Amino acid sequence: MRTLVSRLRSGRRAERILLACLLALAGVLVPSWEAAPSTAAPIASTPISVGSGPVGVAVTPDGDRAYVTGSRSHRVYVIDTATNKVVRSIGGFGLAPVAVAVAPDGDHAYVVNSGSDSVSVLDTATEKVVDRVGVGSFPTEIVLTPDGRHAYVTNSWSDNVSVIDTRTREVVRVITVGSSPTGVAVTPDGTSVYVVNSGYGSPVPLSVIDTRTHRASGLSAGVGGFPSAVALAPDGNHAYITSLLGTVSVLDTRTGDVVGSPIPVGWHARDVVVTPDGRRAYVTGYGTASVYVIDTRTATVVGSPLEVGGSTDRIAVAPDGLHAYVTHNCCAAVSMIDL
């Protein structure tokens, strides 16, 4: 914690403080707090108790397991998706694990330790941490390319992205992007990585990395203030970007232009995921107990938001598209919802 405080006192102080506020809204490394009363419609959901400060969540390619990071317990929890129960609590990670991604072959999971500036490599068969890779300052998100050969990690306090070769487990590139990068997503063909730059007043809210040249270009498309997360449609033609001010913008990745007006959702729109069939996008809102459903064909919110109980943070959809897992940083819990 002293290291984090000292960082806030140096460099671009005002911007770093604003970023810390954003992360506070997102539930990273802050005390838990309850969601505001919700008027959302109740749905079929199953609460799953996990350790303190759940943030990141990812489902294995076969759909059998879900991995959840505990940002305050410094552990990862393994959920059996058949029973919706925690079957393992794994230690050995760095400080404040806040994000997790599972390799396409399911053999390893990669856990981002924001408090230790590192990524831990978990062998999913032995459930042991087998390596740790140093990255930039205050990493927050990670995505793996479809072939599993590289991982892209956003480093919020060093304004860059670390590229990890998953075979050698070494950083092979450091790519400068915009101010305070957070959310990250890769196109289905693996040729482009989209990075959300959440820095206050950033002239480049989005950066696009060409994975063949490792060069980043900036997009100045209007995506709403304080952008937070990004998800791509299965065909790669559209990107969905959340804003903590309560909107989701739809970007045509072929033209680089925002399509239509921002879609209003709940205040503090946090994370977004698109279903495998591309027909729905689900949006969480930190500080609310709701998940908003967007019809991607009409770019409108469908019906009332889904009530899941407890302030919502990250969301992951199972490969079959039938279930989603939502973390509640406030409440040491995860909700499984039927889609």
Secondary structure as UniProt FT lines:
FT   HELIX           2..8
FT   HELIX           13..26
FT   STRAND          41..42
FT   STRAND          45..49
FT   STRAND          54..59
FT   TURN            61..62
FT   STRAND          65..70
FT   TURN            71..74
FT   STRAND          75..80
FT   TURN            81..84
FT   STRAND          85..90
FT   STRAND          97..102
FT   TURN            104..105
FT   STRAND          108..113
FT   TURN            114..117
FT   STRAND          118..123
FT   TURN            124..127
FT   STRAND          128..134
FT   STRAND          139..144
FT   TURN            146..147
FT   STRAND          150..155
FT   TURN            156..159
FT   STRAND          160..165
FT   TURN            166..169
FT   STRAND          170..176
FT   STRAND          181..186
FT   TURN            188..189
FT   STRAND          192..197
FT   TURN            200..201
FT   STRAND          206..210
FT   TURN            211..214
FT   STRAND          215..219
FT   STRAND          227..232
FT   TURN            234..235
FT   STRAND          238..243
FT   TURN            244..246
FT   STRAND          247..252
FT   TURN            253..256
FT   STRAND          257..258
FT   STRAND          263..264
FT   TURN            267..268
FT   STRAND          269..274
FT   TURN            276..277
FT   STRAND          280..285
FT   TURN            286..287
FT   STRAND          290..295
FT   TURN            296..299
FT   STRAND          300..301
FT   STRAND          306..307
FT   STRAND          315..317
FT   TURN            319..320
FT   STRAND          323..328
FT   TURN            329..332
FT   STRAND          333..338
//
